[in-house]
Amino acid sequence: MTGITSTRLSDGRELIYFDDAHALKARTADTITDHRALPPRGEPGEVRFDALTDEWVAVAAHRQSRTHLPPADQCPICPTTASNPSEIPADDYDVVVFENRFPSLGPALGTVPAEAAWGTTGPAYGRCEVVAFTPAHTGSFSGLSEARSRTVIEAWAQRTAALSALPGIKQVFPFENRGADIGVTLHHPHGQIYAYPYVTPRAGVLGAAARKFFDAADGRETLTGSLLRSEREDGSRMVMEGENFSAYVPFAARWPLEIHLVPHRQVPDLAALSGEEKDELAHVYLDLLKRLDALYPTPTPYISAWHQAPLDALLRPASYLHLQLTSPRRAADKLKFLAGSEAAMGAFINDTTPESVAERLRNVTVPASTPSPAAFRAALPEGAPA
């Protein structure tokens, strides 16, 4: 079982250690106490209602002062040392989740105004968390062991459940921005989790389409499940198929590199996955990331976006957990920039064919693979949960 230890930083932010199941650590108060004298946390920013699009926009001007690409010896998410008292008090860790010091949303919780029109504003309620995947300052998720990948998945699942239970939260979104071309502000391998006080625009579009299909099928079938079945039957865009998960390049992919990873059964979020499903996910997710990096001589920038069911009574029954892994890289030395058609109109024009991308991903030479899910489970300590 993953070890979980919760503590508080000196300004009151929550920090949680998630320790690998095979190497649980004894964490005492004196080793996880934040000795920094941080200033009190500020008030949340604000959200403004865009009447033209019926959407909320967060205004977080305080983030202008956030840490930006610091040198390794000043990294805020490396373990604490005498010369670098970081955000993580311990001198070692496996996976850590903590509240962002410069959040776009929160730290206060509440609900956005129900009746919104031009000029409507409100506090930017919600929660923004950082997920540090490893104590190592360099590297990436694809270089993690399968055991560490499993710990990260457990952290995502635990935080999804905890954040979903907070007052006013309507959507929980774990994601990773990887690479300078995506705009990361820290080199250290990490991701984030946003807990929004509203259903985001993209999730609203996906949710409405899913609900329309669900209703037309009298609740007997989901849209994502139908798409998964169609892609598996067609086969030309499949990247991999497992016992519990399959990955494919979608028929109408928007990005030069786009992969959807979908569980074989409908679940609303990561918290609803079984132990066996999490074990396989730890394996196939690493494999996908390694395939992405093996396409070109240098690491591929990407956004890894976990689409989870919104906490909305209408949308949630039809929603279906899945990953959308996308990259703007269209060649070894070329990126796709969102310009007129995409940025202004939302009308994507893809520079690659989904079939050719899927074929390349299937056939690429992947570095030494991690153990299979069965081998990983066999290596767990006796009595560890499935």
Secondary structure, 3 states (H helix, E strand, C coil): CCEEEEEECCCCCEEEEEECCCCCCCCCHHHCCCCCCCCCCCCCCEEEEECCCCEEEEECHHHHHCCCCCCHHHCCCCECCCCCCCCECCCCCCEEEEECCCCCCCCCCCCCCCCCCCCCEEECCCEEEEEECCCCCCCCHHHCCHHHHHHHHHHHHHHHHHHHCCCCCCEEEEEEEECCCCCCCCCCCEEEEEEECCCCHHHHHHHHHHHHHHHHCCCCCCHHHHHHHHHHHHCCCEEEECCCEEEECCCCCCCCEEEEEEECCCCCCHHHCCHHHHHHHHHHHHHHHHHHHHCCCCCCCEEEEEECCCCCCCCHHHCCCEEEEEECEEECCEECCCCHHHHHHCCCCCCCCHHHHHHHHHHCCCCCCCCCHHHHHHCCCCCCCC
